[in-house]
């Protein structure tokens, strides 16, 4: 990102305070950047593309972002970015609209203020849906949108395939577990953030699972593939890393400390397992504050109902 911004005309000092190419750094503002074409390897995170696109309308020449490198993960997040830009009046050319593969162009211009209704974060609903799946219970998630570009909406299909059922009602999304959990073979490249919770459910299933397309999780808040393998296996599980994911063979689990590595999704994954396995303790559950500051209270409140 530092290199890309410099190509677009930014002045960034990343040597006086620390190591080159890393935080801390100083960005010197000098009015709008020139912009123009830029290449970036976003194979570790779609957020690099989204950041440049969101800035692009204010660059003098707009921006042409070309992804170079391996497969680009989490494409739905880039589509969400494009939809938001267009809703604010930006002109965006995308590969899906017949443009060049892996190239996005944003035309310079003023953005329009407007009123927005912000959808709830559907990925944050995952542990609560999983709770119903692993206990054979029912949970209602209010305000689930009938139409959304959020990748978290894939939970409806994935958890249904794993043994649950859902219905979108006026009260929200009603999800019910059947009492049985089935393994699955699934490509999660577009919804990688859901992997920890899916892995937790898969560890409790009645058949093996293969989670594919998520090699980029090794560069998330922690190496999520290594962390999930270690923590589930230390509870008696049988998880192995593959080149781009995990293979999970369910085994009877036992209690123990589930470490979170300061990763909010590791903490919620441990909480899911703890519903079905006695004696599981979540180390540093407070790390959920990154996206769900009141997770312990919400979790306890759900179980109390």
Secondary structure as UniProt FT lines:
FT   HELIX           2..7
FT   TURN            8..9
FT   STRAND          11..13
FT   TURN            20..21
FT   STRAND          26..28
FT   STRAND          36..40
FT   TURN            43..44
FT   HELIX           47..56
FT   TURN            57..58
FT   TURN            60..61
FT   STRAND          63..67
FT   HELIX           75..87
FT   TURN            88..89
FT   STRAND          92..93
FT   HELIX           95..97
FT   TURN            101..102
FT   STRAND          103..106
FT   HELIX           122..125
FT   HELIX           126..135
FT   STRAND          138..141
FT   TURN            142..143
FT   HELIX           151..154
FT   HELIX           155..161
FT   TURN            162..163
FT   STRAND          164..169
FT   TURN            170..171
FT   STRAND          172..177
FT   STRAND          185..187
FT   TURN            189..190
FT   HELIX           192..194
FT   HELIX           195..202
FT   TURN            203..204
FT   STRAND          209..212
FT   HELIX           215..219
FT   HELIX           224..234
FT   TURN            235..236
FT   STRAND          238..242
FT   TURN            243..244
FT   STRAND          245..249
FT   STRAND          256..258
FT   TURN            261..262
FT   HELIX           264..276
FT   TURN            278..279
FT   STRAND          280..282
FT   TURN            283..284
FT   HELIX           285..290
FT   TURN            293..294
FT   HELIX           295..304
//
